[in-house]
Each structure stands twice: as structure tokens, then as C-alpha cells.
Amino acid sequence: MPTQVKPRALRPGSHIRIVSPASPLTPEKIDDGVKWLESEGYRVSLGDHVFDKHHYLAGTDEDRAGDFMAAIGDPDVDCVM
């Protein structure tokens, strides 16, 4: 049976990184959610290209993949959303 990796539980102070691997986001779409997460005690950051627009996508393939890979590779990030 494969080894299972269980992520750390989130708690106040945990760092949540928001990325947009598909459609672009707008500040209006995420402001309320970011404010709520912060009010719950989480630290929130955004991927560099979360608001980019390339045709119907949130930036180029390279930019979207780069944001995701940067988020999962950052030891300070506890959750990628």
C-alpha cells in the first residue's frame, strides 16, 4: 500500500496562497474571501499572475504553472487555494 502524506492542519497564522491555474480572477471576485480568511487569522498571499488575462485564461501556461509550482515549493505556504 502506498505511503500517504497527510498535510498539516491549518490554524490561525497558517499561510494560504491563492493561485489561478485556469480562468482569471478579479479583485472583486476574491476580496470578500480574502478578508474572511484574514479575519480567521490566516496569512493570505496571491500568486504573481492571479489577475493576468491571456485569452480566456489567467495568464500564459508558463505563468500559471509557475505560480502553482512556486506555491507548492514554498515551505512557508501551508495551503494552496
N, CA, C and O atoms as a Tinker XYZ file with bonds, in Angstrom:
   324  protein
     1  N      0.842000   -1.177000    0.000000    73     2
     2  CA     0.000000    0.000000    0.000000    64     1     3
     3  C      0.892000    1.248000    0.000000    63     2     4     5
     4  O      1.847000    1.314000    0.774000    81     3
     5  N      0.595000    2.244000   -0.861000    73     3     6
     6  CA     1.446000    3.440000   -0.921000    64     5     7
     7  C      1.381000    4.236000    0.383000    63     6     8     9
     8  O      0.375000    4.237000    1.092000    81     7
     9  N      2.485000    4.905000    0.667000    73     7    10
    10  CA     2.543000    5.772000    1.834000    64     9    11
    11  C      1.672000    6.995000    1.597000    63    10    12    13
    12  O      1.726000    7.607000    0.531000    81    11
    13  N      0.873000    7.348000    2.591000    73    11    14
    14  CA     0.022000    8.533000    2.471000    64    13    15
    15  C      0.687000    9.694000    3.192000    63    14    16    17
    16  O      1.258000    9.531000    4.270000    81    15
    17  N      0.604000   10.854000    2.589000    73    15    18
    18  CA     1.129000   12.063000    3.199000    64    17    19
    19  C     -0.058000   12.895000    3.650000    63    18    20    21
    20  O     -0.919000   13.250000    2.845000    81    19
    21  N     -0.101000   13.200000    4.923000    73    19    22
    22  CA    -1.203000   13.986000    5.466000    64    21    23
    23  C     -0.713000   15.421000    5.662000    63    22    24    25
    24  O      0.267000   15.644000    6.372000    81    23
    25  N     -1.379000   16.395000    5.043000    73    23    26
    26  CA    -0.930000   17.779000    5.204000    64    25    27
    27  C     -1.134000   18.272000    6.632000    63    26    28    29
    28  O     -1.947000   17.738000    7.387000    81    27
    29  N     -0.376000   19.298000    6.975000    73    27    30
    30  CA    -0.531000   19.917000    8.295000    64    29    31
    31  C     -1.923000   20.526000    8.409000    63    30    32    33
    32  O     -2.470000   21.020000    7.423000    81    31
    33  N     -2.485000   20.491000    9.584000    73    31    34
    34  CA    -3.769000   21.148000    9.821000    64    33    35
    35  C     -3.576000   22.657000    9.791000    63    34    36    37
    36  O     -2.582000   23.174000   10.301000    81    35
    37  N     -4.524000   23.354000    9.196000    73    35    38
    38  CA    -4.453000   24.809000    9.179000    64    37    39
    39  C     -4.915000   25.346000   10.524000    63    38    40    41
    40  O     -5.846000   24.826000   11.139000    81    39
    41  N     -4.246000   26.391000   10.959000    73    39    42
    42  CA    -4.622000   27.072000   12.194000    64    41    43
    43  C     -4.304000   28.550000   12.017000    63    42    44    45
    44  O     -3.570000   28.915000   11.099000    81    43
    45  N     -4.839000   29.396000   12.871000    73    43    46
    46  CA    -4.528000   30.821000   12.739000    64    45    47
    47  C     -3.015000   31.029000   12.612000    63    46    48    49
    48  O     -2.221000   30.449000   13.352000    81    47
    49  N     -2.654000   31.865000   11.662000    73    47    50
    50  CA    -1.245000   32.102000   11.362000    64    49    51
    51  C     -0.747000   31.304000   10.172000    63    50    52    53
    52  O      0.310000   31.610000    9.622000    81    51
    53  N     -1.506000   30.266000    9.759000    73    51    54
    54  CA    -1.114000   29.498000    8.579000    64    53    55
    55  C     -1.155000   30.383000    7.338000    63    54    56    57
    56  O     -1.944000   31.325000    7.257000    81    55
    57  N     -0.305000   30.070000    6.387000    73    55    58
    58  CA    -0.167000   30.872000    5.166000    64    57    59
    59  C     -0.904000   30.179000    4.019000    63    58    60    61
    60  O     -0.599000   29.042000    3.660000    81    59
    61  N     -1.877000   30.890000    3.456000    73    59    62
    62  CA    -2.646000   30.390000    2.317000    64    61    63
    63  C     -2.253000   31.194000    1.090000    63    62    64    65
    64  O     -2.324000   32.422000    1.103000    81    63
    65  N     -1.837000   30.507000    0.026000    73    63    66
    66  CA    -1.500000   31.172000   -1.237000    64    65    67
    67  C     -2.620000   30.888000   -2.231000    63    66    68    69
    68  O     -2.994000   29.735000   -2.444000    81    67
    69  N     -3.144000   31.936000   -2.828000    73    67    70
    70  CA    -4.196000   31.809000   -3.839000    64    69    71
    71  C     -3.553000   31.915000   -5.211000    63    70    72    73
    72  O     -2.847000   32.880000   -5.507000    81    71
    73  N     -3.805000   30.907000   -6.051000    73    71    74
    74  CA    -3.323000   30.912000   -7.433000    64    73    75
    75  C     -4.524000   30.741000   -8.353000    63    74    76    77
    76  O     -5.610000   30.370000   -7.908000    81    75
    77  N     -4.325000   31.008000   -9.610000    73    75    78
    78  CA    -5.407000   30.873000  -10.584000    64    77    79
    79  C     -4.904000   30.039000  -11.762000    63    78    80    81
    80  O     -4.407000   30.594000  -12.743000    81    79
    81  N     -5.028000   28.707000  -11.675000    73    79    82
    82  CA    -4.493000   27.856000  -12.723000    64    81    83
    83  C     -5.384000   27.744000  -13.959000    63    82    84    85
    84  O     -5.027000   27.058000  -14.916000    81    83
    85  N     -6.527000   28.402000  -13.949000    73    83    86
    86  CA    -7.445000   28.305000  -15.090000    64    85    87
    87  C     -7.922000   29.709000  -15.469000    63    86    88    89
    88  O     -7.166000   30.482000  -16.056000    81    87
    89  N     -9.142000   30.032000  -15.144000    73    87    90
    90  CA    -9.717000   31.333000  -15.507000    64    89    91
    91  C     -9.150000   32.438000  -14.631000    63    90    92    93
    92  O     -8.774000   32.195000  -13.484000    81    91
    93  N     -9.088000   33.652000  -15.168000    73    91    94
    94  CA    -8.548000   34.758000  -14.382000    64    93    95
    95  C     -9.501000   35.161000  -13.259000    63    94    96    97
    96  O    -10.720000   35.026000  -13.371000    81    95
    97  N     -8.921000   35.649000  -12.194000    73    95    98
    98  CA    -9.685000   36.200000  -11.089000    64    97    99
    99  C     -9.705000   37.717000  -11.215000    63    98   100   101
   100  O     -8.923000   38.303000  -11.963000    81    99
   101  N    -10.591000   38.326000  -10.489000    73    99   102
   102  CA   -10.609000   39.785000  -10.373000    64   101   103
   103  C    -10.614000   40.098000   -8.887000    63   102   104   105
   104  O    -11.063000   39.282000   -8.082000    81   103
   105  N    -10.119000   41.275000   -8.517000    73   103   106
   106  CA   -10.162000   41.637000   -7.095000    64   105   107
   107  C    -11.586000   41.558000   -6.528000    63   106   108   109
   108  O    -11.780000   41.159000   -5.379000    81   107
   109  N    -12.564000   41.936000   -7.331000    73   107   110
   110  CA   -13.954000   41.898000   -6.867000    64   109   111
   111  C    -14.410000   40.474000   -6.542000    63   110   112   113
   112  O    -15.209000   40.268000   -5.628000    81   111
   113  N    -13.902000   39.494000   -7.290000    73   111   114
   114  CA   -14.294000   38.101000   -7.068000    64   113   115
   115  C    -13.705000   37.513000   -5.795000    63   114   116   117
   116  O    -14.299000   36.614000   -5.200000    81   115
   117  N    -12.543000   38.008000   -5.368000    73   115   118
   118  CA   -11.871000   37.359000   -4.244000    64   117   119
   119  C    -11.751000   38.216000   -2.993000    63   118   120   121
   120  O    -11.389000   37.698000   -1.936000    81   119
   121  N    -12.040000   39.507000   -3.077000    73   119   122
   122  CA   -11.847000   40.389000   -1.915000    64   121   123
   123  C    -12.561000   39.888000   -0.666000    63   122   124   125
   124  O    -11.957000   39.827000    0.405000    81   123
   125  N    -13.834000   39.529000   -0.785000    73   123   126
   126  CA   -14.576000   39.082000    0.394000    64   125   127
   127  C    -13.974000   37.810000    0.986000    63   126   128   129
   128  O    -13.874000   37.673000    2.205000    81   127
   129  N    -13.577000   36.885000    0.123000    73   127   130
   130  CA   -12.976000   35.642000    0.605000    64   129   131
   131  C    -11.644000   35.872000    1.288000    63   130   132   133
   132  O    -11.362000   35.273000    2.326000    81   131
   133  N    -10.819000   36.742000    0.708000    73   131   134
   134  CA    -9.522000   37.059000    1.319000    64   133   135
   135  C     -9.745000   37.726000    2.671000    63   134   136   137
   136  O     -9.086000   37.380000    3.651000    81   135
   137  N    -10.667000   38.675000    2.728000    73   135   138
   138  CA   -10.955000   39.354000    4.005000    64   137   139
   139  C    -11.431000   38.352000    5.053000    63   138   140   141
   140  O    -11.036000   38.440000    6.216000    81   139
   141  N    -12.276000   37.399000    4.655000    73   139   142
   142  CA   -12.774000   36.413000    5.607000    64   141   143
   143  C    -11.631000   35.534000    6.108000    63   142   144   145
   144  O    -11.511000   35.296000    7.310000    81   143
   145  N    -10.785000   35.047000    5.184000    73   143   146
   146  CA    -9.656000   34.217000    5.599000    64   145   147
   147  C     -8.754000   34.976000    6.575000    63   146   148   149
   148  O     -8.312000   34.422000    7.581000    81   147
   149  N     -8.490000   36.238000    6.272000    73   147   150
   150  CA    -7.645000   37.040000    7.158000    64   149   151
   151  C     -8.326000   37.272000    8.508000    63   150   152   153
   152  O     -7.657000   37.289000    9.541000    81   151
   153  N     -9.641000   37.448000    8.508000    73   151   154
   154  CA   -10.363000   37.640000    9.776000    64   153   155
   155  C    -10.323000   36.378000   10.636000    63   154   156   157
   156  O    -10.475000   36.450000   11.855000    81   155
   157  N    -10.119000   35.225000   10.001000    73   155   158
   158  CA    -9.995000   33.963000   10.727000    64   157   159
   159  C     -8.560000   33.730000   11.208000    63   158   160   161
   160  O     -8.274000   32.723000   11.854000    81   159
   161  N     -7.667000   34.658000   10.892000    73   159   162
   162  CA    -6.293000   34.581000   11.388000    64   161   163
   163  C     -5.280000   34.024000   10.415000    63   162   164   165
   164  O     -4.119000   33.837000   10.777000    81   163
   165  N     -5.694000   33.751000    9.181000    73   163   166
   166  CA    -4.759000   33.218000    8.192000    64   165   167
   167  C     -3.999000   34.340000    7.504000    63   166   168   169
   168  O     -4.508000   35.448000    7.340000    81   167
   169  N     -2.769000   34.031000    7.104000    73   167   170
   170  CA    -1.997000   34.948000    6.265000    64   169   171
   171  C     -2.290000   34.554000    4.822000    63   170   172   173
   172  O     -2.186000   33.381000    4.464000    81   171
   173  N     -2.651000   35.523000    4.001000    73   171   174
   174  CA    -3.040000   35.233000    2.615000    64   173   175
   175  C     -2.102000   35.975000    1.668000    63   174   176   177
   176  O     -1.814000   37.157000    1.853000    81   175
   177  N     -1.636000   35.258000    0.656000    73   175   178
   178  CA    -0.869000   35.891000   -0.412000    64   177   179
   179  C     -1.433000   35.416000   -1.743000    63   178   180   181
   180  O     -2.120000   34.397000   -1.817000    81   179
   181  N     -1.132000   36.166000   -2.782000    73   179   182
   182  CA    -1.626000   35.863000   -4.128000    64   181   183
   183  C     -0.466000   35.501000   -5.036000    63   182   184   185
   184  O      0.626000   36.057000   -4.916000    81   183
   185  N     -0.711000   34.563000   -5.947000    73   183   186
   186  CA     0.278000   34.263000   -6.970000    64   185   187
   187  C      0.533000   35.505000   -7.819000    63   186   188   189
   188  O     -0.340000   36.363000   -7.949000    81   187
   189  N      1.708000   35.597000   -8.385000    73   187   190
   190  CA     2.094000   36.777000   -9.172000    64   189   191
   191  C      1.171000   37.044000  -10.354000    63   190   192   193
   192  O      1.022000   38.193000  -10.768000    81   191
   193  N      0.551000   36.011000  -10.902000    73   191   194
   194  CA    -0.222000   36.161000  -12.134000    64   193   195
   195  C     -1.713000   35.907000  -11.951000    63   194   196   197
   196  O     -2.424000   35.655000  -12.924000    81   195
   197  N     -2.189000   35.973000  -10.715000    73   195   198
   198  CA    -3.575000   35.618000  -10.419000    64   197   199
   199  C     -4.585000   36.510000  -11.158000    63   198   200   201
   200  O     -5.700000   36.074000  -11.444000    81   199
   201  N     -4.204000   37.742000  -11.464000    73   199   202
   202  CA    -5.120000   38.664000  -12.159000    64   201   203
   203  C     -4.787000   38.828000  -13.644000    63   202   204   205
   204  O     -5.439000   39.608000  -14.339000    81   203
   205  N     -3.775000   38.099000  -14.138000    73   203   206
   206  CA    -3.422000   38.194000  -15.557000    64   205   207
   207  C     -4.558000   37.643000  -16.420000    63   206   208   209
   208  O     -5.372000   36.840000  -15.965000    81   207
   209  N     -4.591000   38.085000  -17.645000    73   207   210
   210  CA    -5.584000   37.564000  -18.590000    64   209   211
   211  C     -4.877000   37.316000  -19.919000    63   210   212   213
   212  O     -4.277000   38.222000  -20.498000    81   211
   213  N     -4.958000   36.083000  -20.386000    73   211   214
   214  CA    -4.389000   35.685000  -21.671000    64   213   215
   215  C     -5.486000   34.889000  -22.373000    63   214   216   217
   216  O     -5.714000   33.720000  -22.063000    81   215
   217  N     -6.150000   35.524000  -23.304000    73   215   218
   218  CA    -7.357000   34.967000  -23.913000    64   217   219
   219  C     -8.371000   34.719000  -22.795000    63   218   220   221
   220  O     -8.754000   35.668000  -22.110000    81   219
   221  N     -8.812000   33.497000  -22.589000    73   219   222
   222  CA    -9.780000   33.203000  -21.535000    64   221   223
   223  C     -9.113000   32.631000  -20.284000    63   222   224   225
   224  O     -9.804000   32.205000  -19.359000    81   223
   225  N     -7.789000   32.616000  -20.247000    73   223   226
   226  CA    -7.049000   32.035000  -19.132000    64   225   227
   227  C     -6.383000   33.116000  -18.283000    63   226   228   229
   228  O     -6.281000   34.274000  -18.686000    81   227
   229  N     -5.939000   32.708000  -17.111000    73   227   230
   230  CA    -5.271000   33.621000  -16.180000    64   229   231
   231  C     -3.775000   33.649000  -16.491000    63   230   232   233
   232  O     -2.966000   33.164000  -15.700000    81   231
   233  N     -3.418000   34.199000  -17.610000    73   231   234
   234  CA    -2.016000   34.276000  -17.991000    64   233   235
   235  C     -1.607000   33.130000  -18.892000    63   234   236   237
   236  O     -2.408000   32.260000  -19.234000    81   235
   237  N     -0.352000   33.153000  -19.263000    73   235   238
   238  CA     0.181000   32.112000  -20.145000    64   237   239
   239  C      0.302000   30.790000  -19.380000    63   238   240   241
   240  O      0.243000   30.761000  -18.151000    81   239
   241  N      0.470000   29.712000  -20.123000    73   239   242
   242  CA     0.668000   28.407000  -19.486000    64   241   243
   243  C      1.854000   28.454000  -18.524000    63   242   244   245
   244  O      1.781000   27.943000  -17.406000    81   243
   245  N      2.942000   29.070000  -18.972000    73   243   246
   246  CA     4.150000   29.141000  -18.154000    64   245   247
   247  C      3.909000   29.937000  -16.875000    63   246   248   249
   248  O      4.372000   29.542000  -15.805000    81   247
   249  N      3.186000   31.057000  -16.975000    73   247   250
   250  CA     2.928000   31.888000  -15.795000    64   249   251
   251  C      2.023000   31.170000  -14.795000    63   250   252   253
   252  O      2.274000   31.204000  -13.590000    81   251
   253  N      0.975000   30.522000  -15.295000    73   251   254
   254  CA     0.053000   29.813000  -14.397000    64   253   255
   255  C      0.748000   28.637000  -13.724000    63   254   256   257
   256  O      0.597000   28.427000  -12.521000    81   255
   257  N      1.508000   27.872000  -14.501000    73   255   258
   258  CA     2.252000   26.746000  -13.928000    64   257   259
   259  C      3.305000   27.247000  -12.946000    63   258   260   261
   260  O      3.518000   26.643000  -11.895000    81   259
   261  N      3.955000   28.341000  -13.285000    73   259   262
   262  CA     4.971000   28.917000  -12.402000    64   261   263
   263  C      4.399000   29.340000  -11.061000    63   262   264   265
   264  O      5.012000   29.101000  -10.020000    81   263
   265  N      3.219000   29.971000  -11.077000    73   263   266
   266  CA     2.572000   30.364000   -9.816000    64   265   267
   267  C      2.268000   29.137000   -8.962000    63   266   268   269
   268  O      2.508000   29.136000   -7.755000    81   267
   269  N      1.736000   28.093000   -9.599000    73   267   270
   270  CA     1.393000   26.882000   -8.852000    64   269   271
   271  C      2.649000   26.217000   -8.287000    63   270   272   273
   272  O      2.687000   25.852000   -7.112000    81   271
   273  N      3.666000   26.061000   -9.116000    73   271   274
   274  CA     4.900000   25.413000   -8.670000    64   273   275
   275  C      5.593000   26.222000   -7.577000    63   274   276   277
   276  O      6.155000   25.655000   -6.641000    81   275
   277  N      5.550000   27.552000   -7.699000    73   275   278
   278  CA     6.138000   28.400000   -6.655000    64   277   279
   279  C      5.392000   28.216000   -5.341000    63   278   280   281
   280  O      6.003000   28.188000   -4.273000    81   279
   281  N      4.074000   28.092000   -5.423000    73   279   282
   282  CA     3.272000   27.929000   -4.205000    64   281   283
   283  C      3.560000   26.594000   -3.525000    63   282   284   285
   284  O      3.769000   26.548000   -2.313000    81   283
   285  N      3.571000   25.500000   -4.303000    73   283   286
   286  CA     3.789000   24.201000   -3.658000    64   285   287
   287  C      5.247000   23.994000   -3.247000    63   286   288   289
   288  O      5.545000   23.153000   -2.399000    81   287
   289  N      6.145000   24.759000   -3.850000    73   287   290
   290  CA     7.551000   24.646000   -3.497000    64   289   291
   291  C      7.990000   25.565000   -2.372000    63   290   292   293
   292  O      9.131000   25.482000   -1.918000    81   291
   293  N      7.105000   26.442000   -1.912000    73   291   294
   294  CA     7.443000   27.405000   -0.866000    64   293   295
   295  C      7.174000   26.772000    0.501000    63   294   296   297
   296  O      6.019000   26.502000    0.830000    81   295
   297  N      8.204000   26.532000    1.295000    73   295   298
   298  CA     7.986000   25.883000    2.590000    64   297   299
   299  C      7.174000   26.733000    3.568000    63   298   300   301
   300  O      6.688000   26.221000    4.577000    81   299
   301  N      7.024000   28.023000    3.278000    73   299   302
   302  CA     6.220000   28.912000    4.139000    64   301   303
   303  C      4.720000   28.809000    3.840000    63   302   304   305
   304  O      3.897000   29.254000    4.640000    81   303
   305  N      4.363000   28.224000    2.688000    73   303   306
   306  CA     2.957000   28.119000    2.294000    64   305   307
   307  C      2.385000   26.814000    2.864000    63   306   308   309
   308  O      2.921000   25.729000    2.637000    81   307
   309  N      1.292000   26.952000    3.604000    73   307   310
   310  CA     0.640000   25.788000    4.223000    64   309   311
   311  C     -0.533000   25.260000    3.406000    63   310   312   313
   312  O     -0.932000   24.106000    3.564000    81   311
   313  N     -1.086000   26.099000    2.533000    73   311   314
   314  CA    -2.264000   25.703000    1.751000    64   313   315
   315  C     -2.249000   26.453000    0.427000    63   314   316   317
   316  O     -2.021000   27.662000    0.391000    81   315
   317  N     -2.490000   25.734000   -0.652000    73   315   318
   318  CA    -2.635000   26.364000   -1.971000    64   317   319
   319  C     -4.108000   26.306000   -2.330000    63   318   320   321
   320  O     -4.715000   25.235000   -2.345000    81   319
   321  N     -4.664000   27.451000   -2.614000    73   319   322
   322  CA    -6.088000   27.540000   -2.914000    64   321   323
   323  C     -6.248000   28.137000   -4.289000    63   322   324
   324  O     -7.373000   28.310000   -4.760000    81   323
